[in-house]
Amino acid sequence: MTLTVRRVTYDDQPEYQRLGSEAFGGGPRPVPSRETWESTSNREWAVFDDGALAARLRVYGFTSWFHGGRVPTAGIAGVAVEPERRGNGLVGAMFDAALEEARERGEAISTLFPSAPGIYRRLGYEVIGSFDDVDVPLDRVARTAAPSGVVTRRATTADVEAITAVHAAWAAGQNGPISRAEEPFWTSPEKYVEEYTGITLAVEDGTVVGFASWTRGSGDTPATTVMEVDDLIALTPDAARALWRTLGSFSTVVGTARVATSGSGAGIDPAWLVLPDLSLRRVVEHPYMLRVLDVERALEGAWLAPVAGPVPFAVADTSTRTERRGGADLSHGGADLSGAWTIDVSAGVAHLERDQIDVVDAHHDRPVLTANGLALLYAGAQSARNLRMAGHLEGTEKWDSALTAMFSGRQVHVRDYF
């Protein structure tokens, strides 16, 4: 068995599409035209066994909002391995090549929606949040308090720029949202408006301060009719009330709104906090995972909570390893994060300096994170104390409070599935 990992060419498309159809269902997938395939910015990788395609994945390049800025991101999707070849390290081999290329292209982090999180934890990814479909009863939504100073109207193509600005204003306060400004796979304004029954705008003094994109659904019996809401984003409480009340006005013929959202408990999206109660039911959950690819690019210039004085830390990336399978050396985990740094956020903007210290010796004078622990801390998903409980942080506890504080303040929210 001779294994080769390389970028997919157009001639590989029949087998690439076949394996995708086999892994994800939905029937045979047509091979795109050469012109269509060459026009995309996606990067496709595969492992070939004696020339036959045995595993595949796709990389989307985009930017994600983290700590007040847009961070270049490698989004991984479409990971599939032929069933006869599973368990032979092929996923790790593909990720090693794809993530190394991503780092060379300046992508500081990588994210994905896993079908099985355990596979990707071994590669340094960790679950930082979830993108879910939530059912909320419209008869209760209809009882939302009336807004003050906000009116609603239907959006047109001319409003897409204002909608994108609302999304950006919301996303800048979160960790995780994909930017919708000039992203290569984001849809055109015309197609975006045509996709929905309606996009409702919340307008205050002539300015768009919120929007909801919705598909009415079929039927007029509340017990069985479901409306789908892809976005409900509001920058003010009255904008949220106005949007919810518009959806609630369907309650005599539509019983449920199935809303795409993220966060739960204390981390719920603020637009939900204006509802008279939070009677909701999660029907679909999509965990979202993150891995840091480049510590300096991910953190330099990030708007973190100011902490007095410099804070040293290190990363021991045990996800990077090499194993021998099928006569080939397969390195796993992509870009190795191992190293030691000092971070200074006393002015609110992160500045990093790399320290010349062996990671093995770093436990004596600084906290040491695993790659998974760095992902969780970076996203603000777990405190330093919790990372110690999970085995993702070792070394001195002197700077634990500072690390927790500097990465807190923004919740993880996701609004786009890829």
Contacts in CASP RR format, 6 or more apart in sequence:
PFRMAT RR
TARGET T0000
AUTHOR 0000-0000-0000
METHOD contacts of the structure
MODEL  1
MTLTVRRVTYDDQPEYQRLGSEAFGGGPRPVPSRETWESTSNREWAVFDD
GALAARLRVYGFTSWFHGGRVPTAGIAGVAVEPERRGNGLVGAMFDAALE
EARERGEAISTLFPSAPGIYRRLGYEVIGSFDDVDVPLDRVARTAAPSGV
VTRRATTADVEAITAVHAAWAAGQNGPISRAEEPFWTSPEKYVEEYTGIT
LAVEDGTVVGFASWTRGSGDTPATTVMEVDDLIALTPDAARALWRTLGSF
STVVGTARVATSGSGAGIDPAWLVLPDLSLRRVVEHPYMLRVLDVERALE
GAWLAPVAGPVPFAVADTSTRTERRGGADLSHGGADLSGAWTIDVSAGVA
HLERDQIDVVDAHHDRPVLTANGLALLYAGAQSARNLRMAGHLEGTEKWD
SALTAMFSGRQVHVRDYF
1 49 0 8 1.000
1 50 0 8 1.000
1 326 0 8 1.000
1 327 0 8 1.000
1 328 0 8 1.000
2 49 0 8 1.000
2 50 0 8 1.000
2 51 0 8 1.000
2 328 0 8 1.000
3 47 0 8 1.000
3 48 0 8 1.000
3 49 0 8 1.000
3 54 0 8 1.000
3 90 0 8 1.000
3 93 0 8 1.000
3 325 0 8 1.000
3 326 0 8 1.000
3 327 0 8 1.000
3 328 0 8 1.000
3 330 0 8 1.000
4 47 0 8 1.000
4 48 0 8 1.000
4 51 0 8 1.000
5 45 0 8 1.000
5 46 0 8 1.000
5 47 0 8 1.000
5 48 0 8 1.000
5 93 0 8 1.000
5 94 0 8 1.000
5 96 0 8 1.000
5 97 0 8 1.000
6 45 0 8 1.000
6 46 0 8 1.000
6 48 0 8 1.000
6 97 0 8 1.000
7 43 0 8 1.000
7 44 0 8 1.000
7 45 0 8 1.000
8 16 0 8 1.000
8 44 0 8 1.000
8 45 0 8 1.000
8 46 0 8 1.000
8 56 0 8 1.000
10 34 0 8 1.000
10 37 0 8 1.000
10 38 0 8 1.000
12 46 0 8 1.000
12 53 0 8 1.000
13 31 0 8 1.000
13 32 0 8 1.000
13 37 0 8 1.000
14 31 0 8 1.000
15 52 0 8 1.000
15 53 0 8 1.000
16 44 0 8 1.000
16 46 0 8 1.000
16 53 0 8 1.000
16 56 0 8 1.000
17 28 0 8 1.000
17 29 0 8 1.000
17 30 0 8 1.000
17 31 0 8 1.000
18 28 0 8 1.000
18 29 0 8 1.000
19 53 0 8 1.000
19 55 0 8 1.000
19 56 0 8 1.000
19 80 0 8 1.000
19 82 0 8 1.000
20 29 0 8 1.000
20 56 0 8 1.000
20 78 0 8 1.000
20 80 0 8 1.000
21 27 0 8 1.000
21 28 0 8 1.000
21 29 0 8 1.000
22 80 0 8 1.000
22 82 0 8 1.000
23 78 0 8 1.000
23 80 0 8 1.000
23 81 0 8 1.000
24 78 0 8 1.000
24 80 0 8 1.000
40 184 0 8 1.000
41 60 0 8 1.000
41 61 0 8 1.000
41 184 0 8 1.000
41 185 0 8 1.000
42 58 0 8 1.000
42 59 0 8 1.000
42 60 0 8 1.000
42 61 0 8 1.000
42 185 0 8 1.000
43 58 0 8 1.000
43 59 0 8 1.000
43 61 0 8 1.000
43 98 0 8 1.000
43 101 0 8 1.000
44 56 0 8 1.000
44 57 0 8 1.000
44 58 0 8 1.000
44 59 0 8 1.000
45 56 0 8 1.000
45 57 0 8 1.000
45 58 0 8 1.000
45 59 0 8 1.000
45 94 0 8 1.000
45 97 0 8 1.000
45 98 0 8 1.000
46 53 0 8 1.000
46 54 0 8 1.000
46 55 0 8 1.000
46 56 0 8 1.000
46 57 0 8 1.000
46 94 0 8 1.000
47 53 0 8 1.000
47 54 0 8 1.000
47 55 0 8 1.000
47 56 0 8 1.000
47 90 0 8 1.000
47 93 0 8 1.000
47 94 0 8 1.000
48 54 0 8 1.000
49 85 0 8 1.000
54 81 0 8 1.000
54 82 0 8 1.000
54 85 0 8 1.000
54 90 0 8 1.000
55 79 0 8 1.000
55 80 0 8 1.000
55 81 0 8 1.000
55 82 0 8 1.000
55 85 0 8 1.000
55 90 0 8 1.000
55 91 0 8 1.000
55 93 0 8 1.000
55 94 0 8 1.000
56 78 0 8 1.000
56 79 0 8 1.000
56 80 0 8 1.000
56 94 0 8 1.000
57 76 0 8 1.000
57 77 0 8 1.000
57 78 0 8 1.000
57 79 0 8 1.000
57 80 0 8 1.000
57 94 0 8 1.000
57 95 0 8 1.000
57 98 0 8 1.000
58 76 0 8 1.000
58 77 0 8 1.000
58 78 0 8 1.000
59 74 0 8 1.000
59 75 0 8 1.000
59 76 0 8 1.000
59 77 0 8 1.000
59 98 0 8 1.000
59 101 0 8 1.000
59 102 0 8 1.000
60 74 0 8 1.000
60 75 0 8 1.000
60 77 0 8 1.000
60 184 0 8 1.000
60 185 0 8 1.000
60 418 0 8 1.000
61 72 0 8 1.000
61 73 0 8 1.000
61 74 0 8 1.000
61 75 0 8 1.000
61 107 0 8 1.000
61 184 0 8 1.000
62 73 0 8 1.000
62 75 0 8 1.000
62 178 0 8 1.000
62 179 0 8 1.000
62 183 0 8 1.000
62 184 0 8 1.000
62 185 0 8 1.000
63 70 0 8 1.000
63 71 0 8 1.000
63 72 0 8 1.000
63 73 0 8 1.000
63 178 0 8 1.000
63 179 0 8 1.000
63 183 0 8 1.000
64 70 0 8 1.000
64 71 0 8 1.000
64 73 0 8 1.000
64 109 0 8 1.000
64 111 0 8 1.000
64 176 0 8 1.000
64 177 0 8 1.000
64 178 0 8 1.000
64 179 0 8 1.000
65 71 0 8 1.000
65 171 0 8 1.000
65 172 0 8 1.000
65 173 0 8 1.000
65 174 0 8 1.000
65 175 0 8 1.000
65 176 0 8 1.000
65 177 0 8 1.000
65 178 0 8 1.000
65 179 0 8 1.000
66 109 0 8 1.000
66 175 0 8 1.000
66 176 0 8 1.000
66 298 0 8 1.000
66 302 0 8 1.000
66 378 0 8 1.000
66 379 0 8 1.000
66 410 0 8 1.000
67 175 0 8 1.000
67 302 0 8 1.000
67 303 0 8 1.000
67 304 0 8 1.000
67 350 0 8 1.000
67 407 0 8 1.000
67 410 0 8 1.000
68 172 0 8 1.000
68 173 0 8 1.000
68 302 0 8 1.000
68 303 0 8 1.000
68 410 0 8 1.000
69 172 0 8 1.000
69 302 0 8 1.000
69 303 0 8 1.000
70 179 0 8 1.000
71 108 0 8 1.000
71 109 0 8 1.000
71 297 0 8 1.000
71 298 0 8 1.000
72 105 0 8 1.000
72 106 0 8 1.000
72 107 0 8 1.000
72 108 0 8 1.000
72 109 0 8 1.000
72 297 0 8 1.000
73 107 0 8 1.000
73 108 0 8 1.000
73 109 0 8 1.000
73 110 0 8 1.000
73 111 0 8 1.000
73 178 0 8 1.000
74 98 0 8 1.000
74 99 0 8 1.000
74 102 0 8 1.000
74 105 0 8 1.000
74 107 0 8 1.000
74 109 0 8 1.000
74 110 0 8 1.000
74 111 0 8 1.000
74 293 0 8 1.000
75 110 0 8 1.000
75 111 0 8 1.000
75 112 0 8 1.000
75 418 0 8 1.000
76 95 0 8 1.000
76 98 0 8 1.000
76 110 0 8 1.000
76 111 0 8 1.000
76 112 0 8 1.000
77 112 0 8 1.000
77 113 0 8 1.000
77 418 0 8 1.000
79 91 0 8 1.000
79 94 0 8 1.000
79 112 0 8 1.000
81 87 0 8 1.000
81 90 0 8 1.000
81 91 0 8 1.000
88 325 0 8 1.000
88 326 0 8 1.000
89 323 0 8 1.000
89 325 0 8 1.000
89 330 0 8 1.000
89 332 0 8 1.000
90 330 0 8 1.000
91 119 0 8 1.000
91 123 0 8 1.000
92 123 0 8 1.000
92 330 0 8 1.000
92 331 0 8 1.000
92 332 0 8 1.000
92 333 0 8 1.000
93 328 0 8 1.000
93 330 0 8 1.000
93 331 0 8 1.000
93 332 0 8 1.000
95 123 0 8 1.000
95 332 0 8 1.000
95 333 0 8 1.000
95 334 0 8 1.000
96 330 0 8 1.000
96 331 0 8 1.000
96 332 0 8 1.000
96 333 0 8 1.000
96 334 0 8 1.000
97 334 0 8 1.000
98 334 0 8 1.000
99 110 0 8 1.000
99 291 0 8 1.000
99 293 0 8 1.000
99 333 0 8 1.000
99 334 0 8 1.000
99 335 0 8 1.000
100 334 0 8 1.000
100 335 0 8 1.000
102 110 0 8 1.000
102 293 0 8 1.000
102 335 0 8 1.000
103 293 0 8 1.000
103 294 0 8 1.000
103 334 0 8 1.000
103 335 0 8 1.000
106 294 0 8 1.000
106 297 0 8 1.000
107 293 0 8 1.000
107 294 0 8 1.000
108 292 0 8 1.000
108 293 0 8 1.000
108 294 0 8 1.000
108 297 0 8 1.000
108 298 0 8 1.000
109 290 0 8 1.000
109 291 0 8 1.000
109 292 0 8 1.000
109 293 0 8 1.000
109 298 0 8 1.000
109 378 0 8 1.000
110 125 0 8 1.000
110 290 0 8 1.000
110 291 0 8 1.000
110 293 0 8 1.000
111 176 0 8 1.000
111 288 0 8 1.000
111 289 0 8 1.000
111 290 0 8 1.000
111 291 0 8 1.000
112 120 0 8 1.000
112 125 0 8 1.000
112 288 0 8 1.000
112 289 0 8 1.000
113 131 0 8 1.000
113 286 0 8 1.000
113 287 0 8 1.000
113 288 0 8 1.000
113 289 0 8 1.000
113 417 0 8 1.000
113 418 0 8 1.000
114 120 0 8 1.000
114 125 0 8 1.000
114 127 0 8 1.000
114 287 0 8 1.000
114 289 0 8 1.000
117 125 0 8 1.000
117 127 0 8 1.000
117 287 0 8 1.000
117 289 0 8 1.000
120 289 0 8 1.000
120 291 0 8 1.000
121 372 0 8 1.000
122 319 0 8 1.000
122 332 0 8 1.000
123 291 0 8 1.000
123 319 0 8 1.000
123 332 0 8 1.000
123 333 0 8 1.000
123 334 0 8 1.000
124 291 0 8 1.000
124 317 0 8 1.000
124 319 0 8 1.000
124 333 0 8 1.000
124 370 0 8 1.000
124 371 0 8 1.000
124 372 0 8 1.000
124 375 0 8 1.000
125 289 0 8 1.000
125 290 0 8 1.000
125 291 0 8 1.000
125 372 0 8 1.000
125 375 0 8 1.000
126 289 0 8 1.000
126 290 0 8 1.000
126 291 0 8 1.000
126 372 0 8 1.000
126 373 0 8 1.000
126 375 0 8 1.000
126 376 0 8 1.000
126 381 0 8 1.000
127 287 0 8 1.000
127 288 0 8 1.000
127 289 0 8 1.000
127 381 0 8 1.000
128 175 0 8 1.000
128 176 0 8 1.000
128 288 0 8 1.000
128 289 0 8 1.000
128 290 0 8 1.000
128 375 0 8 1.000
128 376 0 8 1.000
128 379 0 8 1.000
128 380 0 8 1.000
128 381 0 8 1.000
128 412 0 8 1.000
129 262 0 8 1.000
129 263 0 8 1.000
129 287 0 8 1.000
129 288 0 8 1.000
129 379 0 8 1.000
129 381 0 8 1.000
129 412 0 8 1.000
129 414 0 8 1.000
130 262 0 8 1.000
130 263 0 8 1.000
130 264 0 8 1.000
130 285 0 8 1.000
130 286 0 8 1.000
130 287 0 8 1.000
130 288 0 8 1.000
130 414 0 8 1.000
131 260 0 8 1.000
131 261 0 8 1.000
131 262 0 8 1.000
131 286 0 8 1.000
131 288 0 8 1.000
131 414 0 8 1.000
131 415 0 8 1.000
131 416 0 8 1.000
131 417 0 8 1.000
132 260 0 8 1.000
132 261 0 8 1.000
132 262 0 8 1.000
132 263 0 8 1.000
132 264 0 8 1.000
132 282 0 8 1.000
132 284 0 8 1.000
132 285 0 8 1.000
132 286 0 8 1.000
133 258 0 8 1.000
133 259 0 8 1.000
133 260 0 8 1.000
133 282 0 8 1.000
133 283 0 8 1.000
133 284 0 8 1.000
134 258 0 8 1.000
134 259 0 8 1.000
134 260 0 8 1.000
134 261 0 8 1.000
134 280 0 8 1.000
134 281 0 8 1.000
134 282 0 8 1.000
134 283 0 8 1.000
135 226 0 8 1.000
135 256 0 8 1.000
135 257 0 8 1.000
135 258 0 8 1.000
135 259 0 8 1.000
135 280 0 8 1.000
135 281 0 8 1.000
135 282 0 8 1.000
135 283 0 8 1.000
136 256 0 8 1.000
136 257 0 8 1.000
136 259 0 8 1.000
136 275 0 8 1.000
136 279 0 8 1.000
136 280 0 8 1.000
137 255 0 8 1.000
137 256 0 8 1.000
137 279 0 8 1.000
138 222 0 8 1.000
138 227 0 8 1.000
138 247 0 8 1.000
138 248 0 8 1.000
138 250 0 8 1.000
138 251 0 8 1.000
138 254 0 8 1.000
138 255 0 8 1.000
138 256 0 8 1.000
138 257 0 8 1.000
139 222 0 8 1.000
139 248 0 8 1.000
139 251 0 8 1.000
139 255 0 8 1.000
140 275 0 8 1.000
140 276 0 8 1.000
140 277 0 8 1.000
140 279 0 8 1.000
141 244 0 8 1.000
141 245 0 8 1.000
141 247 0 8 1.000
141 248 0 8 1.000
141 251 0 8 1.000
141 257 0 8 1.000
141 275 0 8 1.000
142 245 0 8 1.000
142 248 0 8 1.000
142 249 0 8 1.000
142 251 0 8 1.000
143 276 0 8 1.000
144 241 0 8 1.000
144 244 0 8 1.000
144 245 0 8 1.000
144 248 0 8 1.000
144 274 0 8 1.000
144 275 0 8 1.000
144 276 0 8 1.000
145 241 0 8 1.000
145 274 0 8 1.000
145 276 0 8 1.000
146 241 0 8 1.000
146 245 0 8 1.000
147 202 0 8 1.000
147 238 0 8 1.000
147 239 0 8 1.000
147 241 0 8 1.000
147 242 0 8 1.000
147 245 0 8 1.000
148 238 0 8 1.000
149 204 0 8 1.000
149 205 0 8 1.000
149 238 0 8 1.000
150 202 0 8 1.000
150 203 0 8 1.000
150 204 0 8 1.000
150 209 0 8 1.000
150 236 0 8 1.000
150 238 0 8 1.000
150 239 0 8 1.000
150 241 0 8 1.000
150 242 0 8 1.000
151 202 0 8 1.000
151 203 0 8 1.000
151 204 0 8 1.000
151 242 0 8 1.000
152 200 0 8 1.000
152 201 0 8 1.000
152 202 0 8 1.000
152 203 0 8 1.000
152 242 0 8 1.000
152 243 0 8 1.000
152 246 0 8 1.000
153 200 0 8 1.000
153 201 0 8 1.000
153 203 0 8 1.000
154 198 0 8 1.000
154 199 0 8 1.000
154 200 0 8 1.000
154 201 0 8 1.000
155 163 0 8 1.000
155 193 0 8 1.000
155 198 0 8 1.000
155 199 0 8 1.000
155 200 0 8 1.000
155 201 0 8 1.000
155 211 0 8 1.000
156 193 0 8 1.000
157 189 0 8 1.000
157 190 0 8 1.000
157 193 0 8 1.000
159 199 0 8 1.000
159 201 0 8 1.000
159 208 0 8 1.000
160 189 0 8 1.000
160 192 0 8 1.000
160 193 0 8 1.000
161 189 0 8 1.000
162 201 0 8 1.000
162 207 0 8 1.000
162 208 0 8 1.000
163 199 0 8 1.000
163 201 0 8 1.000
163 208 0 8 1.000
163 211 0 8 1.000
164 180 0 8 1.000
164 181 0 8 1.000
165 208 0 8 1.000
166 208 0 8 1.000
166 209 0 8 1.000
166 210 0 8 1.000
166 211 0 8 1.000
166 233 0 8 1.000
166 235 0 8 1.000
167 177 0 8 1.000
167 180 0 8 1.000
167 231 0 8 1.000
167 233 0 8 1.000
167 415 0 8 1.000
168 179 0 8 1.000
168 180 0 8 1.000
168 181 0 8 1.000
169 235 0 8 1.000
170 177 0 8 1.000
170 233 0 8 1.000
170 234 0 8 1.000
170 235 0 8 1.000
171 177 0 8 1.000
171 179 0 8 1.000
171 413 0 8 1.000
171 415 0 8 1.000
173 410 0 8 1.000
174 410 0 8 1.000
174 411 0 8 1.000
174 412 0 8 1.000
174 413 0 8 1.000
175 379 0 8 1.000
175 380 0 8 1.000
175 410 0 8 1.000
175 411 0 8 1.000
175 412 0 8 1.000
175 413 0 8 1.000
176 288 0 8 1.000
176 379 0 8 1.000
176 412 0 8 1.000
176 413 0 8 1.000
176 414 0 8 1.000
177 413 0 8 1.000
177 414 0 8 1.000
177 415 0 8 1.000
177 416 0 8 1.000
178 414 0 8 1.000
178 415 0 8 1.000
178 416 0 8 1.000
178 418 0 8 1.000
180 186 0 8 1.000
180 416 0 8 1.000
185 418 0 8 1.000
187 195 0 8 1.000
193 199 0 8 1.000
195 213 0 8 1.000
196 213 0 8 1.000
196 214 0 8 1.000
196 215 0 8 1.000
196 230 0 8 1.000
197 214 0 8 1.000
197 215 0 8 1.000
197 216 0 8 1.000
197 217 0 8 1.000
198 213 0 8 1.000
198 214 0 8 1.000
198 215 0 8 1.000
199 211 0 8 1.000
199 212 0 8 1.000
199 213 0 8 1.000
199 214 0 8 1.000
200 211 0 8 1.000
200 212 0 8 1.000
200 214 0 8 1.000
200 243 0 8 1.000
200 246 0 8 1.000
200 247 0 8 1.000
201 208 0 8 1.000
201 210 0 8 1.000
201 211 0 8 1.000
202 208 0 8 1.000
202 209 0 8 1.000
202 210 0 8 1.000
202 211 0 8 1.000
202 234 0 8 1.000
202 238 0 8 1.000
202 239 0 8 1.000
202 240 0 8 1.000
202 242 0 8 1.000
202 243 0 8 1.000
203 209 0 8 1.000
204 236 0 8 1.000
204 238 0 8 1.000
204 239 0 8 1.000
209 234 0 8 1.000
209 235 0 8 1.000
209 236 0 8 1.000
209 239 0 8 1.000
210 233 0 8 1.000
210 234 0 8 1.000
210 235 0 8 1.000
210 236 0 8 1.000
210 239 0 8 1.000
210 240 0 8 1.000
210 243 0 8 1.000
211 231 0 8 1.000
211 232 0 8 1.000
211 233 0 8 1.000
211 243 0 8 1.000
212 229 0 8 1.000
212 231 0 8 1.000
212 232 0 8 1.000
212 233 0 8 1.000
212 243 0 8 1.000
212 246 0 8 1.000
212 247 0 8 1.000
213 229 0 8 1.000
213 230 0 8 1.000
213 231 0 8 1.000
214 227 0 8 1.000
214 228 0 8 1.000
214 229 0 8 1.000
214 230 0 8 1.000
214 247 0 8 1.000
214 257 0 8 1.000
215 227 0 8 1.000
215 228 0 8 1.000
215 229 0 8 1.000
215 230 0 8 1.000
216 227 0 8 1.000
216 250 0 8 1.000
216 254 0 8 1.000
217 225 0 8 1.000
217 226 0 8 1.000
217 227 0 8 1.000
217 228 0 8 1.000
217 254 0 8 1.000
218 225 0 8 1.000
219 225 0 8 1.000
219 253 0 8 1.000
220 253 0 8 1.000
220 254 0 8 1.000
221 253 0 8 1.000
222 251 0 8 1.000
222 252 0 8 1.000
222 253 0 8 1.000
222 254 0 8 1.000
222 255 0 8 1.000
223 255 0 8 1.000
225 253 0 8 1.000
225 254 0 8 1.000
225 255 0 8 1.000
225 256 0 8 1.000
226 254 0 8 1.000
226 255 0 8 1.000
226 256 0 8 1.000
226 257 0 8 1.000
226 258 0 8 1.000
227 247 0 8 1.000
227 250 0 8 1.000
227 254 0 8 1.000
227 255 0 8 1.000
227 256 0 8 1.000
227 257 0 8 1.000
227 258 0 8 1.000
228 257 0 8 1.000
228 258 0 8 1.000
228 260 0 8 1.000
229 247 0 8 1.000
229 257 0 8 1.000
229 258 0 8 1.000
229 259 0 8 1.000
229 260 0 8 1.000
230 260 0 8 1.000
231 260 0 8 1.000
231 415 0 8 1.000
232 240 0 8 1.000
232 243 0 8 1.000
232 244 0 8 1.000
232 247 0 8 1.000
232 259 0 8 1.000
232 261 0 8 1.000
232 271 0 8 1.000
233 271 0 8 1.000
233 415 0 8 1.000
234 240 0 8 1.000
234 243 0 8 1.000
234 270 0 8 1.000
234 271 0 8 1.000
237 270 0 8 1.000
237 273 0 8 1.000
237 274 0 8 1.000
240 270 0 8 1.000
240 271 0 8 1.000
240 272 0 8 1.000
240 273 0 8 1.000
240 274 0 8 1.000
241 274 0 8 1.000
243 271 0 8 1.000
244 271 0 8 1.000
244 274 0 8 1.000
244 275 0 8 1.000
247 257 0 8 1.000
248 257 0 8 1.000
258 283 0 8 1.000
260 415 0 8 1.000
261 269 0 8 1.000
261 272 0 8 1.000
262 269 0 8 1.000
262 288 0 8 1.000
262 412 0 8 1.000
262 413 0 8 1.000
262 414 0 8 1.000
262 415 0 8 1.000
263 269 0 8 1.000
263 411 0 8 1.000
263 412 0 8 1.000
263 413 0 8 1.000
264 282 0 8 1.000
267 411 0 8 1.000
268 278 0 8 1.000
269 413 0 8 1.000
272 278 0 8 1.000
272 280 0 8 1.000
286 417 0 8 1.000
288 412 0 8 1.000
288 414 0 8 1.000
289 375 0 8 1.000
290 375 0 8 1.000
290 378 0 8 1.000
290 379 0 8 1.000
291 371 0 8 1.000
291 375 0 8 1.000
292 298 0 8 1.000
292 337 0 8 1.000
292 371 0 8 1.000
292 374 0 8 1.000
292 375 0 8 1.000
292 378 0 8 1.000
293 334 0 8 1.000
293 335 0 8 1.000
293 337 0 8 1.000
294 335 0 8 1.000
295 315 0 8 1.000
295 337 0 8 1.000
295 339 0 8 1.000
295 341 0 8 1.000
295 352 0 8 1.000
295 374 0 8 1.000
296 341 0 8 1.000
296 352 0 8 1.000
296 354 0 8 1.000
298 378 0 8 1.000
299 343 0 8 1.000
299 350 0 8 1.000
299 352 0 8 1.000
299 378 0 8 1.000
300 350 0 8 1.000
300 351 0 8 1.000
300 352 0 8 1.000
301 349 0 8 1.000
301 350 0 8 1.000
301 351 0 8 1.000
302 349 0 8 1.000
302 350 0 8 1.000
303 348 0 8 1.000
303 349 0 8 1.000
303 350 0 8 1.000
304 345 0 8 1.000
304 348 0 8 1.000
304 349 0 8 1.000
304 350 0 8 1.000
304 406 0 8 1.000
304 407 0 8 1.000
305 345 0 8 1.000
305 348 0 8 1.000
305 405 0 8 1.000
305 406 0 8 1.000
305 407 0 8 1.000
305 408 0 8 1.000
305 409 0 8 1.000
306 345 0 8 1.000
306 346 0 8 1.000
306 347 0 8 1.000
306 348 0 8 1.000
306 406 0 8 1.000
307 345 0 8 1.000
307 346 0 8 1.000
307 402 0 8 1.000
307 405 0 8 1.000
307 406 0 8 1.000
308 346 0 8 1.000
309 344 0 8 1.000
309 346 0 8 1.000
310 342 0 8 1.000
310 343 0 8 1.000
310 344 0 8 1.000
310 346 0 8 1.000
311 342 0 8 1.000
311 343 0 8 1.000
311 344 0 8 1.000
311 345 0 8 1.000
311 399 0 8 1.000
311 402 0 8 1.000
311 403 0 8 1.000
311 406 0 8 1.000
312 340 0 8 1.000
312 341 0 8 1.000
312 342 0 8 1.000
312 343 0 8 1.000
312 355 0 8 1.000
312 365 0 8 1.000
312 366 0 8 1.000
312 367 0 8 1.000
312 399 0 8 1.000
313 340 0 8 1.000
313 341 0 8 1.000
313 342 0 8 1.000
313 343 0 8 1.000
313 366 0 8 1.000
313 367 0 8 1.000
313 368 0 8 1.000
313 369 0 8 1.000
313 399 0 8 1.000
313 403 0 8 1.000
314 339 0 8 1.000
314 340 0 8 1.000
314 341 0 8 1.000
314 357 0 8 1.000
314 359 0 8 1.000
314 362 0 8 1.000
314 366 0 8 1.000
314 367 0 8 1.000
314 368 0 8 1.000
314 369 0 8 1.000
315 337 0 8 1.000
315 338 0 8 1.000
315 339 0 8 1.000
315 340 0 8 1.000
315 359 0 8 1.000
315 368 0 8 1.000
315 369 0 8 1.000
315 370 0 8 1.000
315 371 0 8 1.000
315 374 0 8 1.000
316 338 0 8 1.000
316 339 0 8 1.000
316 359 0 8 1.000
316 362 0 8 1.000
316 368 0 8 1.000
316 369 0 8 1.000
316 370 0 8 1.000
317 336 0 8 1.000
317 337 0 8 1.000
317 338 0 8 1.000
317 370 0 8 1.000
317 371 0 8 1.000
318 370 0 8 1.000
318 371 0 8 1.000
319 332 0 8 1.000
319 333 0 8 1.000
319 370 0 8 1.000
319 371 0 8 1.000
319 372 0 8 1.000
320 331 0 8 1.000
320 332 0 8 1.000
320 333 0 8 1.000
320 334 0 8 1.000
320 336 0 8 1.000
320 337 0 8 1.000
320 338 0 8 1.000
320 371 0 8 1.000
321 331 0 8 1.000
321 332 0 8 1.000
321 333 0 8 1.000
322 329 0 8 1.000
322 330 0 8 1.000
322 331 0 8 1.000
322 332 0 8 1.000
323 329 0 8 1.000
323 330 0 8 1.000
323 332 0 8 1.000
324 330 0 8 1.000
337 371 0 8 1.000
337 374 0 8 1.000
338 359 0 8 1.000
339 354 0 8 1.000
339 355 0 8 1.000
339 357 0 8 1.000
339 359 0 8 1.000
339 362 0 8 1.000
340 354 0 8 1.000
340 355 0 8 1.000
340 356 0 8 1.000
340 357 0 8 1.000
340 359 0 8 1.000
340 362 0 8 1.000
340 366 0 8 1.000
341 352 0 8 1.000
341 353 0 8 1.000
341 354 0 8 1.000
341 355 0 8 1.000
342 352 0 8 1.000
342 353 0 8 1.000
342 355 0 8 1.000
343 350 0 8 1.000
343 351 0 8 1.000
343 352 0 8 1.000
343 406 0 8 1.000
344 350 0 8 1.000
344 351 0 8 1.000
344 352 0 8 1.000
344 353 0 8 1.000
345 351 0 8 1.000
345 406 0 8 1.000
350 406 0 8 1.000
359 368 0 8 1.000
362 368 0 8 1.000
362 395 0 8 1.000
363 394 0 8 1.000
363 395 0 8 1.000
363 396 0 8 1.000
364 395 0 8 1.000
364 396 0 8 1.000
365 396 0 8 1.000
366 395 0 8 1.000
366 396 0 8 1.000
366 399 0 8 1.000
367 384 0 8 1.000
367 393 0 8 1.000
367 394 0 8 1.000
367 395 0 8 1.000
367 396 0 8 1.000
367 397 0 8 1.000
367 398 0 8 1.000
367 399 0 8 1.000
367 400 0 8 1.000
367 403 0 8 1.000
368 393 0 8 1.000
368 394 0 8 1.000
368 395 0 8 1.000
369 377 0 8 1.000
369 387 0 8 1.000
369 392 0 8 1.000
369 393 0 8 1.000
370 391 0 8 1.000
370 392 0 8 1.000
370 393 0 8 1.000
372 392 0 8 1.000
373 382 0 8 1.000
373 387 0 8 1.000
373 390 0 8 1.000
373 392 0 8 1.000
373 393 0 8 1.000
376 382 0 8 1.000
376 387 0 8 1.000
376 392 0 8 1.000
377 384 0 8 1.000
377 387 0 8 1.000
377 393 0 8 1.000
377 403 0 8 1.000
377 407 0 8 1.000
378 407 0 8 1.000
379 407 0 8 1.000
379 412 0 8 1.000
380 407 0 8 1.000
380 408 0 8 1.000
380 409 0 8 1.000
380 410 0 8 1.000
380 412 0 8 1.000
381 412 0 8 1.000
382 390 0 8 1.000
383 400 0 8 1.000
383 404 0 8 1.000
383 408 0 8 1.000
384 393 0 8 1.000
384 397 0 8 1.000
384 399 0 8 1.000
384 400 0 8 1.000
384 401 0 8 1.000
384 403 0 8 1.000
384 404 0 8 1.000
385 400 0 8 1.000
385 404 0 8 1.000
387 393 0 8 1.000
388 394 0 8 1.000
388 397 0 8 1.000
388 400 0 8 1.000
393 400 0 8 1.000
END
